[in-house]
């Protein structure tokens, strides 16, 4: 739940509720005059600024037709939330139909249906971990297609490994799994295309979008409008802004006209032309906020408080109630409690299994390094890990010992003469990272997490901590052998601020959205990323 959602439920200064069900009659002109500032032009009071069809927008948020006096019970957010239900029903339905056609018998069907149900539950977790539902319902993008296909392939690979590896008594066949995969893929994509077409049709007719009005035209109101414009969020259509301070606020912001004061806003709400009102005023103006909330509490409309400008950095943070008072959670411990236990077991168990399975490869690699160049097999280097503590990382040596840079001040470049022949292959395939499995067993690292950088490495002449503002947020979790940035192709040299910034963004996304299933997904696709996204590894 984000701050935007929590603001709907936050207690108000006046004790009044936000949403009511009584719709009063049209506000008379005399009421408008009461809310205007002394000396306001008569033309401002006489004009009816609630005709939203006169709104001439120049931003990317398109104006939509208005449904006067008719509430929209269904909006794009509701459709987005319902997508997961349709995806899972399509997945399960495809498995059930394929089982019915290929298997038949009732007794066997029960077993196959149970397996289909288990796979559907796994699929739901994979979809969530793969951020499939960040794409709105009206869009079919290449990123969405890629994430859906990856989620389907990962789920079926896991189910295949379980069914055949566990030697279940039922004769699950590869033909059944393959037919299910094809049917599920086709069903989900047909369903998605139909939903997208229906949503776009409804949006063209002026439905599904939430019509938003801003109250406040000073710096805070400008910040809100600019933020909405920059987001290009199809869930909302901004109809304009309102403010009684005629002489202190501009006539237009980002192409949106000032449509009057509080009385005009009430009139627009009463006519069903506004679904949500965002109050963009300083929170220390308690009396004024209380007055506005009292006036708005009569209407069936959602009212939101925009945070002060100082809080914009944490605008998407959730609220938490402590002692009955709402508190903004600026930072949260990313992995704690049972999540920490799950991460601990995952790291130790999988790392131990990998050490046993890969021991022949570890031995052959050590032999190749010894035969290729003089020096130790392992390279040890101090790195910064969890909570900024220093630990010693283990890697297979890939560089000449007489040219080794222990601090990592000079990053490895393409065709770097310091890298040995064997080392070049080890770095491209990331085999040189395998000794870090012992760092995982020792508790210094995790299998998945932000990659630890050498202490002396710089980007454009600046230490990483100074080059990117949020860099140190990576220290909130243990560093990893692989990570979300790496499987998305961001490996190799980080000589520019942009390269570092993108990696940090991926790392922070991983930290803030960590789940056990997210880790398994990253581990599963790491071999694929090594094959197809290793052009920057040298």
Secondary structure, DSSP 8 states (H G I E B T S, - for coil): --HHHHHTTS--TT---S----------HHHHHHHS-TT--HHHHHS-TT-GGG----SSS------TT---S-BHHHHHHHHHHHHHHHHHHHHHHHHHHHT--HHHHHHHHHHHHHHHHHHHHHHHHTTGGGS-TT---HHHHHHHHHHHHHHHHHHHHHHHHTT-SS---HHHHHHHHHHHHHHHHHHHHHHHHHHHHHHHTT-BSEEEEEE--SHHHHHHHHHHHHHT-TTEEEEEEE-S-TTTS-SEETTEEB--SHHHHHHHHHTT--SEEEE-S-TT-HHHHHHHHHHHTTSS-EEEE---GGGGGGTT--EEEETTEEEE-----SS-THHHHHHHHHHHHHHHHHHHHTHHHHHHHHHHHHHHSSS-SEEEEEEE-GGG-EEEEEEE--B-GGG--TT--S---TT-TTB-HHHHHHHHHTGGGTTHHHHHHHTS-EEES----BTT-EETTEEHHHHSTTGGGGGGS--EEE-HHHHTT--S---SHHHHHHHHHHHHHHHHT--HHHHHHHHHHHHHHHHHS-TT--
